[in-house]
Amino acid sequence: MTEKTQTFFEKNAVMIKVAAIGFLTLILLIPMAMIQELVMERRARQKEATNEISSKWGYEQRLTGPILVVPYKTFEYDKDTKKTIEIGHLAYFLPEELKVDGSLTPEIRNRGIFDVAVYSSNLKVEGFFKSPKIETAESIQIDWNGAFLTIGISDLRGIKEAINFKWNDKDMACEPGVKISHIVKSGVTVNNPLQQNTEVGEYRFSFNIALNGSRSVSFVPVGRETNVHIESPWGNPSFEGAFLPFDRTITESSFNASWKVLELNRNYPQKWIDSDLDLDESAFGVALLLPVETYQITERSMKYAILFIALTFTVFFFVEVMRKLRVHPIQYVLVGFGLVLFYLLLLSLSEQMSFGLAYIIASFGILVMITTYAHSIFKNNRLTVILAGILVLLYGFLYILLQLQDYALLMGSVGLFIILATVMYLSRKINWYALGGGKSEEE
């Protein structure tokens, strides 16, 4: 009896099927990329909402200073022109001690569906300067009357009340604007604090300032020793900047933190002449984070999309192989679109409710849809239950990964190891040669 000759496609049916499934998996990354762009668009809209509220309430606030500035002139004789040249200089002095004791009263503002964390702050600032010393000589003329103090405030729109500035127990007026914008870009100025009274050993200052701001507040440690204490009824702070607090207490509903920064901890001196120093590089502070960053955690979940698609397709493929069922490529595509739809549902639902609840609803909906559709293909309750169990494990595993940021890599690696080991175990007795129409190695 003549043996029927198999065509190329018949001999390599399994490999062609695997290649087709792999190709479909890669194709489904296209709608995933589109959802990724949608996440970025929604994040941009959230940023627009934040900027809109901040522009009216107050942006992130940064307090710098006070900085004492004394102008003076030097006179040099020019041999070429035989004239004396007058050169203007600015001498900068930072306080010996700076203390800030403040409280933040947080509030959630809404713009459409987006939440923005804003705050009202009350800061008590005090400290002292040593009497400024500039090397005196016949060629130097110091303008003590032209001296001024600069207090850096990053967004003047956030000032709620007049600043009552005291200088050696004397009330001084604060005027808007700065004269040293190359060092401090925005703030207020106190003019004529010295008034030729340079015999005083030290100058003590104090002021209270009420500031509105959004997201964060920070401080520049200009004191030879800077101490800052902040407390707030907000349970989700993030300490930022060049220095972390040496003492902090965080509960579910509040926090308080204390910083101590010395001159030796910074990269600039207590006094200098003319140079443009970057004081902001030493800034530190605290940000008020919203409990869940919806778009960030959604983006993290999307990184596992190809794993979900590949494993679900693997289940369908093994059902084909082991149960001699035929699953059409269109059916693979429909199942794949269902898996992709999960991320769109998760994104849209998490904007309206908590992320945990949105995750449960989205995963449950996709689980019911895919298992119901799979039952119409498998015609077998046991196989459908197995598929449902696998999907439940996958979605549960993903949720755990999203909650464990620090251990996500470890858990993900272990999970992939277990998945691969399971696939290898279940497929160990499959005769792939026989499935392809060829001869097995045992024949």
ABEGO torsion letter per residue (X at the ends): XBBBBBBAAAAAAAAAAAAAAAAAAAAAAAAAAAAAAAAAAAAAAAAAAAAAAAAAAEBBBBBBOBBBBBBBBBBBBBAAAGBBBBBBBBBBBBBABBBBBBBBBBBBBBBEABBBBBBBBBBBBBEBBBBBBBBBBAABBBBAAABBBBBBBABAAABABBBBBBBGGBBBBBBBEBABAAABABEBBBBGAAGGBAABABBBBBBBBBBBBBGBBBBBBABABBBBBBBBBBABBBBBEABBBABBBBBAABBBBBBBBBAAABABBABBBGBBBBAAAABBEBBBBBABBAAAAAAAAAAAAAAAAAAAAAAAAAAAAAAGBBBBAAAAAAAAAAAAAAAAAAAAAAAABBAAAAAAAAAAAAAAAAAAAAAAAAGBAAAAAAAAAAAAAAAAAAAAAAABAAAAAAAAAAAAAAAAAAAAAAAAABBAAAAAGBBBAAX
